């Protein structure tokens, strides 16, 4: 997939799936915009990638910061062709009855409102340009309740509906909205899950998790016309046919 002269904005780009996605898209020729709260981490990654990358410190839970990042990207590269909603948190893992209301709400602010903020900020730009792709990291937790993950399951289920809403409202304007459910990925989030010791996911062995570059490569493939059949839907990397199509087997 050749992304030369295309610009991709990635939230949560400081580590894990986000960082690998930046590397994969840059290798494909894209300009990449790294967004995260961790200024040093995205700055170092931008230095690693080179002139095609810029780092924008950003808290996705704050709409003004996301909107400003989109404006800055337009000034720097002239377009936003792909927006990847990757930022998300799993902590604090807690049973609902003992959860802290402020912590629970903060997870919703990042996982759900953060995705809304990205979509809301970029949609007018993409519509004016005649189209674009909005790709969102989903989860099996969007469809199945998991012990002590009420915040995560609720936010991911809502994000699934956000993507479907974008498709319903904006597909005619050239907007491609697709979700990606990667399964369990070998990232810091899985270390946090492991440390919690709660529910079967925490009991998985490290080798059971897929590498972070797999969802990154899937996201690149999702920008191709071959993935158009999934617009308004979710793609699961647990699907062996998808893995073969993307070239992950």
Secondary structure, 3 states (H helix, E strand, C coil): CCCCCCEEEEECCCCHHHHHHHHHHHHCCCEEEEEECCHHHHHHHHHHHCCCEEEEECCCCCHHHHHHHHHHHHHHHCCCCEEEECCCCCCCCCCHHHCCHHHHHHHHHHHHHHHHHHHHHHHHHHHHHCCEEEEEECCHHHCCCCCCCHHHHHHHHHHHHHHHHHHHHHHHHCEEEEEEECCCECCHHHHHHHHHCCCHHHHCCHHHCECHHHHHHHHHHCCCHHHHHHCCCEEECCCHHHHHHHCCC
